[in-house]
Amino acid sequence: MAKEPKLNLIPLGGMGEIGKNLMVVKFEESILILDCGLMFPEEDMLGIDIVIPDITYLLENKDLVCGVVLSHGHEDHIGALPYVLKQLKVPVYGTKLTLGLLQDKLKEQGLAEEARLKEVKPREIISIGPFKVELVRVSHSVPDAVSIVVYTPVGKIVYTGDFKIDHTPVDGEITDFFRLAQLGEEGVLVLISDSTNVEHLGYTMSERMVGDAFDEVFRQAKERIIVATFASNIHRLQQAINTAHRYGRKVSVVGRSMINVINIACELGYLQIPEGTLVEIEEAKRLPKNKIVFLSTGSQGEPMSALTRMALGEHRLVEILPGDTIIISATPIPGNEKLVARIIDQLFKRGANVIYDSISEIHVSGHASREELKLMLNLVKPKFFVPSHGQYRMLIKHAALAKSMGIPPENVFVVENGQIIEFGRQSGRFAGRVAAGRVLIDGLGIGDVGNIVLRDRKQLSQDGIMVVVVTIDRESGQLVAGPDIVSRGFVYVRESEELMEEAREKVKKTLEKSNGQDVPGWTAIKSQVRDILGKFLYEKTRRRPMILPIIVEI
């Protein structure tokens, strides 16, 4: 009797977190990757620029990987590819705009020439290794978003990507309900669905609601308007441009990433800008204040973004003026709330009128709320269900929702990154783990900053550092000079002379006790200095600075 074929699903990111989405589909000796995104650093990741998934498992099986399929062009779904494609030379499939946004990122890394990007249209079925793949149009906050259908010998997988049910999308391209329902009728083995807004009751508002809110703000604004949003939220940018044109205002773009996205979207036909509406910043500054709108990055309060630099008075070209209307058309990503609140305060201090999410319907989510998640479940009618793209509590709530919709509890899998789920045609079970985690990107360094470095950075940021320098005679082991103590971020030496003098005495006594050994064990002596000085400083200050003993031999 022939052995039943088995299919493995292995998330390497996106489970129990918002971001770095990466799902592995493995059948026999072939692997297909669905999305490959990044995550922005958490508060305790000091100095880290971005976080990408650990792809050790993929590198160990690089000969099996036959391609990457992308659901849409947001950073949390495509942002890790410039790093991953350096190590995995595989083709990447996606819709026109998604690949256009990716191409721009690959150019920055010098990979654009060698990348194999293959455009796929919605409803087109293509072959990738033993898999057949179809893209199904869905609504999201960026055009050309799709769900990915993977046809395997075991059954069909529907991976929703990010979606919401928007009956009046800005570009008129509504979710392909008919195709999703057809797939449900044909039979779907596994549904992997977006859990981001599972805690929100009802329905997510249509993107067009933001257009109505823009209209009201633009009508009342007497002077300049600055709209801050995600650079990739092309629907939002289109509505801001349309409203500006309706009220006779010119539009100028501030922020490199937004300029890049607008150029790409215009070139590919996803953004329509009326002729003569777009002007350079220098020209905009010469126009009457009631005739200009600035589109800006910085809706998340990012330290180097255009809006942040304007709020702090550090932007080279645009200064916030009293009477300006600032629209922050985005909700803070979890962890960014303090940054955004700080920027809003700074803008108010400069005399601006700030309109933000908690006081106005100036932003709507791109993710499905509970009733839309139910609709997806009812359309697709999967045998097995895997909630994804959400913090752990969201996955649990989405799993409970699926069970309430009639999916048997044993057919619902709440997964952690690295866990393997093995499916047969009628069966599903957990089948072990693979390496999964996060790789931290700091400047040009990829993965060279780990938990120990982060711990040291945290300690330095909280209690500072004390460097103890002593010069010792190599032959006799006698102290020749020092100890000299340098303090940074702990205490100011001149104001703490007594404490520093006591610290020097402690170090001297430690060195005297060590003197007389046949062979001085410098490592042991450094450890003793660190321990004794650490204990002394904690008793005196209740602080634990990093202590760095340096022994110079002469």
N, C-alpha and C positions, 0 to 999 in steps of 0.2 A: 504494500500500500504506500502511495506517494506521501511524503511528509508535507504537512500543510505549510504554505508559505507564511512567513512572519514579517511584520513591518515594525520598525522602531521609530518612535518620536523622542527626540532628545533636545530639550531647551538648553541653550548655553547662555541665555540672557532673557530678561523680560518677565521673569517669574519672581514675585515678591518684591518688585521694584518698578519704577516708572522709567523706562529707557533701556538702552543697549539690547534691543530685541534681536534675538537670533534663534531660529528653530531649525533643527536638523531632522530631515526625513531620510531614514536609511532603509533600503530594501536590498537584501543579499549583499552584493559587493558594490553597491552604488549609494552615493550620498547626494542629496539635494539640500541647499541652504535656502531658507525663507527669511529674508531681511537680514541686515547686518548693521546694527545701529550703535550709537554711543549714548552715554549718560553724562549729565553734568555733575561735577563733584559735590559731595555732601559737605556740610559745614566743617566737619573735622578733618577733611582732606586738604590740609593747608598747602597752598602753592600748586595744587594739581589743576591742570587745565581741563582735561576730559578723562572719562573712564570708558574703556572698551571691553568687550567680552574676552575671556581667556579662551583661545582657540587651540589649545594643546591637543585636544581630541582630534580636531580637523587636520592639524599638521601631522599627527601620528598616522592618519588615514588619508593623506593628501592625494594619493593615487586613486582613491574611490570617489573624490568630489567631482561631480560633473557640471555644477553650475550654481549660480545664486539667482533667485527670483525676488524682485522687490515689489512691495505693495504700494508705496508712495514715497515722496521725496523729502520727508522730514528727517532731521538729524538723528532722531532716536531709531530710525529704520535704515538709514544709508550711511551715517556718519563714520562708522568704523571701517568702511570699505577701503579708503585710501591707505590704511595701515594693513588690513588683511590681504589686499591684492598684491602687496609687496611679497607676500609669502605663499599665497595660493594663486597661481596663474590660471584662473577659470573664467568662462564667459559669464556675463551678468545680463539678466533679462528684466525688462520693465517697460512701462509706457513712456511716451515721448518726453513729457515734462520731467518725469522722475529721472530718466537718463540724462536729460539736459542739466538738471541740478547736480547730479553726481559728476558729470563731466567737468563742471567748474571746480569741484573739490579735488578731483584727480589732477587737474592742471596745476593746482597749488603744490601738489606733491611730486610733480614731474612724471605722472603716470598716464597722462591722457593718451599718449601715442600708442603705448603697448596694451592698454585696456581693451578687452573685447566686449563692447556694449551692443546688445541686440534688442531692437525695439519690437514690442509685441502689442497688438491692438486688442482691446476688450473683445471677448468671445472667440478670439483666435486660439486654436489649440495647436500647441507645438510639442515636439518630442525633445526631451533632454535625458540622455541615457535611457534607462528602462521606463522612465516616467513620461507621462503626457501631462502637460500643464495648460490650464486655461485661466485667463484673467476675467473677472466679472466686475463691472463698474459699481462703485459705491460712492456715497457722499462723504466728504471730510472737509477740513479747513484748507486743503490744498487741492488744486485740480488734478485730474488723472489718477485719483486714488482707486485702488482695486482690491477685491478679495482674490486670493489665489486658490485655485482648485488643482489638486494633484491627483491624477489618476494612477493608481498602483494596482498590481495583480491581486492585492488583498482587498482593496476597496478605495473609495474616494475620500480624500481629505479636503475639507474646506477651512481655509485659514482666512479669517475675516480682515486682517489688518485693522487699522483704525477706521471706524465708520460711525455714521449717524444716519438717521432717516430724515432727510431734508426734502420735502415735497416741492420746495421753491428755491433750489440752489441758484446762486448768482450766475453760473454759467449755463444753466438750463439742463445740465447733464444729471438726470436723477438716477438713483440706485436702480440697478437692473433686477427688479423684483421678480419678473417673469423667469429669468434664467435661474435665480436662486430657488424659486419654487419648482422649476423643472428638475433641478439637481436633487431637491428633496424627494420628488416623486420617483426619480431614478434610483435613489438610495445612497445615503452618505454614511460612511463608516465613522468618521471622526469630525467634529466641529471644534476648531480652536478659535475662541472668540474674545474680543477686546472687553476688558473688565473695568476700564478707567472710571466710568460714571455709574457703576452699578448701585452706588449708595444714593443716587439722585432719583427721586420718584418721578413718574410721568414721562414727559418727552423733552428732549433738548430743543431749544428754540431754533428756528430757521436762521441762517446767515443773513437773510434779508432784513431781519429785525434790527441788525446793526446799522444797515443802510438808513432805516427810519430814524434811529437815534442820532446818526451822523447829521441827517438833514436838520433835525431840531437844533443841534449844537451849532452848526454852521450858520443857521438863520439868525441865531441870537448873538454870535461872536462879532464884536466890533473891531477887533484888531487881528493880529496874526494868529494862526492856528498851527499847532504842532501835533501830529498824530504819531504816536509810538506804538508799534505792533511787531509781531514776529516777521522777519524778512520774508519767510517762505509762505506767509498767509496771503496768497495772491488774491483770493476773493475779497479779503478785507481791504487790500491796497486798491483793487478795482473800484470798490464802493467809495473809498475816500476820494479817488481821482474823479469819479462820476459826480460826486456831490460838490467837489471844488469847482468843476467845470460848470455845473448848474448855477452856482452862485458867483460866477465870473472871477474865480480865483485861479492864479497860476500855481503850479506844483513844483517843488524842488525837493530833491532826495538827499538825505544826510545819513552817512554810514556806509562803509564799503560793502558789507554783505548785502544790504538792501539794494544798493546800486547794481551789484552783480545779478541778483535774482530778478530785478525789474528788467535788466537788459536781456537775460535769458528768456523770461516769460514773454516779452515783446517780440523777440526774434522768432520764437516758436508759435506765436499767435495765441497765447493764453492770457494776454493782458492787452486791452485796447485803450490807448491814450489819445484823446482828441488832439488834432494837430495844433501846435502852438501852446499847449497846456503845460508841457514840461520845460522848465527853465533852469539854468545853472544858479548856484547859490549866490554868486556875486550879483547877478541880475536881479534875483529875488530881493536882495537887501535894498535895492534902489526903488522897488515898487512901493506904493502906498500900503500901509500895514493891513488894511482890510482887503487886500487883493492877493494874499499869498498864503499857501499851506505848505508846511514842511512835513515830509514823511521821514520818520526817524527810527533807527534801531534803539534798543534799550528798555523795552517794556518789562524786562526782568531785573532792572537795576544793576546790570552787569557793570563792574567797575570801569572798564575801558570803552563802554558803549557811548554812542553819540549823545543820548539823552542825559546820561550820568555826567558827562563832561560839561554839557550845557548847564545842568543844575548846579555844578560846582564852579561855574564861571571859567572853565578851563578849555572850552572848545575854541579852536582857532578861528572858525568862520561864523558860528551862530551863537549869539548871546541871548539869554532869556530876558525879556523886557517886561516891566509892569503892564498888566492888561492882556498879556498873551493868554490864549486858551490852549491848555495841554490836554490831549485826549490819550489816556493810557489804555489801549484797546487790547487787553490781555489779562488773564488771571495769573497770579504768581505761581510758578512751579513750586511744589512742596519743597521747603528749605530756603526759598528766595523771598519770603514774606517780609523779613526785616530789611533786606536791601531795597525792596520796592517802597516800603513805608518811609525809609530814610530819604529816598529820592523825592517822593511826593512832598515831604516836609520841606526839603531844600527848594523845591519849585515854588511852594507857597511863600517861602521867605523872600523869594525874588519878585513877589507880586503877581505871580501867574495864577490863573484860575484853572485848577486841575480837576479833570473829570476822569473817574476811575471806576472799576468794576463794581465795588461795593455800594456806590451811590447812583449808578446809572446802568442801563442795559446797553452799555457800550461794547460789550464783549459777549459772545456766545461760544459755548464749547464745540469742539469738533467731534465729540465722542457721544455714543448712544447712552441714553438713560434707560431706566429699568423696562419701560414699556417697549422701547425699541429693541432691547436685548431679547425680550420675550418674542417679538415679531421675528427676529432672526432665527431663534430656536424653532419657531413654528413653521417657518418657510423651509428650513434646511432639514428638519426632522432627523437629526443624527442618531446613530446607534450609541456612540460614545461621545462624551463631552469633556473638553479640556479648557478651563478658563485661563486666559493669559493677559499680559500687558496690565499689570496692576500690583499694588502692594498686597501683602499676604491676606489682609482682612478683606480686600476686594475680591480676591480669588475665592475665598471661603463663601462670601455672600453671593457671588455669581454661581458657584456650585450649588448652593441652597436654592437659588432661583431655578436652575435647570432641573433639580429634583422636584420642585413644586410644579414644574411643567410636565412631569410624567416620565422623565428619564430615570431609570432605576439607579439607586444610590451606588451600586457596585459598578455602574458604567460611567461614573463621574470621577475624574482624576484631578486632584489639586496637586500640582507638581512643583518641586523646587528645581532651580538651575542645576543641571547635571544628572537629574534622575532620568532613567530610561523607562519609557512605557512601551511594552511589546503588545502588538495587536495581531490577532488572527481574524478570520472572517466573522467569527462569532465570539471572540474572546479578547480580553484586555487585562493586562497585569503589569505591576512594577517589576522591572527586571534588572535591578542593579543601578550603578552610577558610573559616570565618567568624570574626569577632571573638569571643573567649571569654577569660575570665579571672576575676578576683575583685574584688568591690566591698567595701570595708572600712567597717563601721559603727562609729562612735565617738561615743557619746552620741546627739545628735540629728543629727549629721553623717553623710550618706550619700555615700560615695565621695570626700569631700574630703580624706581621708588617703591618700596614695599612697606609692610606694617611697621618694621623697626624704624625706618626713616620717618614715617608719619608720626610715630610715637615720640621720636626725638624732636621733631618740629613742634609737636604739641607742647612738650615740656619746655622748649625754648620760648614759645609764645606765652606760656603761663608764668614761668619763674626765671627765665633768663639763663645766662651762662657765666661761670667763673673759671678763668684759665689760671692755673698755678704753674709758674715757670721756675725751675731750680737748675743750677749748674753744679755738677758734681765731678770731682777728680776721678778719672777712670781707675787709676792705680789704687789710691787709698780709700776711695769711697767717701772722702770728706766733702762737705758742702763748701763750694767755692763762692757762689753768689746766689742771692735770692733768699727765701722764696719771693718772687714778684707775683703780684696778683692783679689780674685784669678782670673787671666785672662789666658785663653788658646785659642790660635788661633785668638785673637783679637789684643792686643798690648802686648809687653814685658814690664812687670811692672817696672823694673829698669830703662828702657829708657823713661818711661812716668810717672815719679813721680808726676809731676804737675797735669796731667789729673786725676791720681788716687786719689790725695789729694782732688781735687775738687769734685770727685765722692763721696768720703767718707763724705764730708761736706753736700752734697745733701741728702745722706741717713740719716745722723744725724738729719738734720732739719726736715725731714719727720717723723722720730721717735719721735722727740720732740713735733711735732704738734699732734701726735697720743697719746702722754702721757697724763694721766689725765682722760682717759676714765675709766668708772667703770669696764667694762670687755673688756680687749684688744681683738680686733678682728684680730687675727693673719692673717687670709686669706685676709682681707681688707688691712692690713698694707703691706703685701707682694705685693699685687696688686699695691698699691700706690708707693712702692719702685721701682717696675718694670717699671711703667709708667713714673715716674719722671726721673729715671736714663736712661731709654731708650730714652726719649726726649733730655736729656742733651748730651748723647753720640752721638746721631745722629747730633745734632747741631755742636758738636766739630769735629766729624770724618767722617760724612756722611756714617756711618756704623751702622748696627743694630745687635749687638751680642745678643745671647740668654742670658737673665738675670735670674739667679736662686738665689732668696733670701732664706737664711736659718736662721730661728730664733731659738736660743737655750734658753730654759727656765731653770732658776736655782732657 
